[in-house]
Amino acid sequence: MEGFLGGLAILIDPYVMLMVLLGTVLGIFVGALPGISGSTTIALLLPMTIAMGPIPAICFLGAIYCAANFGGSITAIMVNAPGDPSASATALEGFKMAEKGQAGLALGISAIASAIGGIVSVFVLIVAAPLLARAAYSFGPPEYFAIALFGLSMCAAIGGDSPLKNLIAAVLGLLIATVGMDLTTGIERFSFGIYELSDGIGFVPVLIGLFAVGEMLDQAAKRVGKAQIIHLDAARVPGWAEFKKCNRSIWVGSAVGTFIGVLPALGATTAALIGYNETRRWSKYKHEFGKGSIEGVAGPEAANNAAVGGSMVPTLALGIPGSATTAIILAGLIVQGVRPGPHLFTEQPTLLYAVFASMLAANLFYLVMGLSMAKLFARISLIPPAILWPSVFVLSVIGAYGPNQSMGDVLVMLVAGVVGFLFRRTGFSPAPLIMGLVLGAMVEETLKQSLIIFDDDLAGFLGRPIALTLFALTITGLLWPMVSRLLRGGRAARA
Amino acid sequence: MWTARNPNHTIAVAVAAVAAAAFVGTYWFDPVPPGLPGLGAAEFPRLLCLVLLGLAGLLAMTPGTAPSEGDAPPLDRGAWAVFGICLLFLPALEVIGLWAAIPVFLVAAGLIWGAMPLRILLLNAAGFTLALWVIFAKLFRLTLPTGWLGAALGG
């Protein structure tokens, strides 16, 4: 409690508060722009945070993450074009409500459900993260290796066409992370005598390239015209009867979202889709789904924002990203010299509680802004792509060049952009590659340390029950889709 | 009978080629100094390459469908032109510097993208460049590429 009050005290600092406010506005702004997701924005703005110092930087990035999910729902409702992938479930019912002339009500319930989901998950974060960190004190390298592998295996379930492609992307990320000097032996790997590569490939240019430039090139290939808003309407606060109707869906969404968020790698998009299904399952008004159900907006909105707090739990407590966006935030923390993990709770508790407090503040900020300025934010989607995407490219170049003043980084960004573009066209998701890149050093270091502990005998893992359990979960998770397909096939053959 | 080609085969071959090239590349690493315990510098990347090769093999055996025209439309001349000017942006930075390259790029890319009048593109280019100059050069005091032209003008 003392730590949390300390965090609130930091939030009173006008500079930090300004960063949270700016992050919230930017988050809603870019969340509402179809094609530019919260992860793209965070990747793009990461270089700017280097000059801020750890606390304002993480508060700024956390606020963008919180607000972008809500921002995505604005265009999902108004234009049927989810600004953020996590709002795709919201579009299913939200746009139908807008067509019925209830856009204002949909925006209102979206803002309220998002804020409730976000706030619930922050409280879970406040309670769960220190507990997980305390448990992690007993973890050694074998357990961390097993957790990192588990996190990577969860990549199979995020985005893209197939789990197999996600795993390939994650392993490619691990391979890219080996570029540069090996810390245990001092030997350079894959640096080809290029001085800039001996420090490894920087997170920032790769992140910007994969997310922002890759998306820009993809949009250039499509070059679609501007979106048309079908119905502009100010947000309306739902009445008591409407709120009561959505009460259950908001809590179901919050619970589902927080749980999904805590699982490594699974983020807001998965949470929203599962939240939508669960809301429908628990609803008394199932017949309204597909025709513009207000519960169908509240459930996924609560879920995708609850996933934000949930995904910060493993990120801060273990250093294992809870989602693609938290992988970028994790990279941002590492760039700032902060290594998340259990020791952070004893070494830098103020930073952690400042994060919690800023996320709470961001949720409240976007609730107010969402209700009062949704109409204004919806206009953002009218920015013509011919102006938007070239500007994104220019910002990407400055973002990649800025931190190290290196044209080499700009080149890396361009190569990563081409990879990101090819990924999008071949059904790969860039998120698992980022997870692999961020976790690469941890996976290799902990494997090497484990083998030293076990005298190079892999059987040593058998004597570590936590690691064994995590390996079992990893294998089950990877094989489950195949097993369930076989079972379904067997059942169909018998029928 | 003609059957549609499985796109996963091409992807699997590309992944396998990357893995094989990286695997071969590990043989160019310097040798590990004697006496160091545990895995050397090459073993972990080699392990990853083998995993990648295995996954590529699995992918080749998995049926895949070509992406729809909406998801991945064929690249037309406009798309290639946008890619080209993105690539040209780099040498432009070296020659004319960032602050001259930005407006040129914004107008050229906007024109290729289409559906925007030149007047608006020019206004946007001027306004956006000015805003970036204020934020990055004046506020954050970032040193950004001035190019040969900037250097010649004393920038």
Boltz contact constraints between the chains, C-beta under 6 A:
constraints:
  - contact:
      token1: [A, 164]
      token2: [B, 58]
      max_distance: 6.0
  - contact:
      token1: [A, 164]
      token2: [B, 59]
      max_distance: 6.0
  - contact:
      token1: [A, 167]
      token2: [B, 55]
      max_distance: 6.0
  - contact:
      token1: [A, 168]
      token2: [B, 15]
      max_distance: 6.0
  - contact:
      token1: [A, 168]
      token2: [B, 55]
      max_distance: 6.0
  - contact:
      token1: [A, 171]
      token2: [B, 48]
      max_distance: 6.0
  - contact:
      token1: [A, 171]
      token2: [B, 51]
      max_distance: 6.0
  - contact:
      token1: [A, 171]
      token2: [B, 52]
      max_distance: 6.0
  - contact:
      token1: [A, 174]
      token2: [B, 48]
      max_distance: 6.0
  - contact:
      token1: [A, 175]
      token2: [B, 48]
      max_distance: 6.0
  - contact:
      token1: [A, 178]
      token2: [B, 45]
      max_distance: 6.0
  - contact:
      token1: [A, 182]
      token2: [B, 41]
      max_distance: 6.0
  - contact:
      token1: [A, 185]
      token2: [B, 32]
      max_distance: 6.0
  - contact:
      token1: [A, 185]
      token2: [B, 36]
      max_distance: 6.0
  - contact:
      token1: [A, 185]
      token2: [B, 41]
      max_distance: 6.0
  - contact:
      token1: [A, 187]
      token2: [B, 29]
      max_distance: 6.0
  - contact:
      token1: [A, 187]
      token2: [B, 30]
      max_distance: 6.0
  - contact:
      token1: [A, 187]
      token2: [B, 41]
      max_distance: 6.0
  - contact:
      token1: [A, 189]
      token2: [B, 29]
      max_distance: 6.0
  - contact:
      token1: [A, 189]
      token2: [B, 41]
      max_distance: 6.0
  - contact:
      token1: [A, 190]
      token2: [B, 25]
      max_distance: 6.0
  - contact:
      token1: [A, 220]
      token2: [B, 79]
      max_distance: 6.0
  - contact:
      token1: [A, 220]
      token2: [B, 82]
      max_distance: 6.0
  - contact:
      token1: [A, 221]
      token2: [B, 75]
      max_distance: 6.0
  - contact:
      token1: [A, 221]
      token2: [B, 79]
      max_distance: 6.0
  - contact:
      token1: [A, 222]
      token2: [B, 73]
      max_distance: 6.0
  - contact:
      token1: [A, 223]
      token2: [B, 113]
      max_distance: 6.0
  - contact:
      token1: [A, 384]
      token2: [B, 116]
      max_distance: 6.0
  - contact:
      token1: [A, 386]
      token2: [B, 110]
      max_distance: 6.0
  - contact:
      token1: [A, 386]
      token2: [B, 113]
      max_distance: 6.0
  - contact:
      token1: [A, 386]
      token2: [B, 116]
      max_distance: 6.0
  - contact:
      token1: [A, 387]
      token2: [B, 124]
      max_distance: 6.0
  - contact:
      token1: [A, 390]
      token2: [B, 106]
      max_distance: 6.0
  - contact:
      token1: [A, 390]
      token2: [B, 109]
      max_distance: 6.0
  - contact:
      token1: [A, 390]
      token2: [B, 110]
      max_distance: 6.0
  - contact:
      token1: [A, 391]
      token2: [B, 128]
      max_distance: 6.0
  - contact:
      token1: [A, 394]
      token2: [B, 102]
      max_distance: 6.0
  - contact:
      token1: [A, 402]
      token2: [B, 142]
      max_distance: 6.0
  - contact:
      token1: [A, 405]
      token2: [B, 143]
      max_distance: 6.0
  - contact:
      token1: [A, 425]
      token2: [B, 72]
      max_distance: 6.0
  - contact:
      token1: [A, 426]
      token2: [B, 11]
      max_distance: 6.0
  - contact:
      token1: [A, 444]
      token2: [B, 44]
      max_distance: 6.0
  - contact:
      token1: [A, 448]
      token2: [B, 38]
      max_distance: 6.0
  - contact:
      token1: [A, 448]
      token2: [B, 39]
      max_distance: 6.0
  - contact:
      token1: [A, 451]
      token2: [B, 38]
      max_distance: 6.0
  - contact:
      token1: [A, 451]
      token2: [B, 39]
      max_distance: 6.0
  - contact:
      token1: [A, 452]
      token2: [B, 37]
      max_distance: 6.0
  - contact:
      token1: [A, 452]
      token2: [B, 38]
      max_distance: 6.0
